[in-house]
């Protein structure tokens, strides 16, 4: 087993426990996660750019246009639509599958 196996297993258990607790269902929690991702991108832009340059040969223009802007737009879209996406939806079921 690699030296990371225990770390991955520990983190997996932590995340699973968090999910099972139900806290990830909360609008405020989800919004905070998306906003945290926005802050992370801004704070680490130089490092992200350097990694993309080294790994993929991306220039600064490509990093901004093909990577960062796309992610930022996805986050903004998620924040703008989060409440709507979280609304319950009715899904009809076949008569034989309906709860009794």
N, C-alpha and C positions, 0 to 999 in steps of 0.2 A: 504494500500500500504506500502511496506517495505521502509526503509530509503534509500535503494539503487535504488528504482524505478526512481527517478528524475535524479540521476547520470547516470543510464543506458540510459534513454531517451535522456539526453543531449549528451552523448557520441555517441549514435546511430545517432543523427541528425548531429553531427560534422563529423562523418565518411561518412554518406550519402552525405553530401554537398561536401566533399573532392572528393568522387568518381564521383559525377555528374559534378564536375569542369573539369574532364578529366585528372587531373595531375597523376592519377594512371596508365595511359596508357604509360607514358614516361619510356624509358629504364633506364635512369639514376635514376629515382625515385625508380623503382622496384629493381634495383641493390643495391641502398643505403638501402632499407628496409631489403633485405637479409643480407647485411653486418652488419647492425644494430642488426639483430637477432644473427649473429655469435658473435658479441661483448657481447651481453646480456648473451649468454650461458657461455662464458668464465668468465665474470665478476661475475656471480651469480651461478657458479658451486657448491660451497659449500652449498648454501642455497637450490638449486635444489636437490642435493644429500641428504641433511637432510630431505627434504619433502618426497622424494621417500622412504627413510628409514622408516620414521614415518608412511606414508600412506600405503605403499605397502610391507614393510619389506625388501626392496632391500639393499643388501650390496654394498660397493663401486664398486666392480668388475661388478656387475649387472648393476649398474647405468651407468658406463662407456660403457660397452659392449652392453647392451640392450636398453639403452635410448639415451645417449649423442652421441655416435658414429653414431647411426642411423640418428639422427637429423642433425649432422654435415655433414654426407655424402649426405643427402637430400638437404641441403643448397648448398653444393659444386656442386652437380649435377644441381641444378636450376641455379646457377651462370654460370656454364659451358654451359648450353643450353638455357639460357634466350633469347639471340638474335634470335636464330633459332625458338624458340617457339613463338616469337612475330612476325615473318614474316607472312604476309597475306597468306592465303591459299584459293584456289579456291574450292568451293563446288558446284558441278553441281545440278541444280534443275530440276524438271519435267517441261515440256513445259507449263502446265497449271498454274504452280506456278511461272514462270519466270516473272521478272519485265517487264513492257511494256515501 
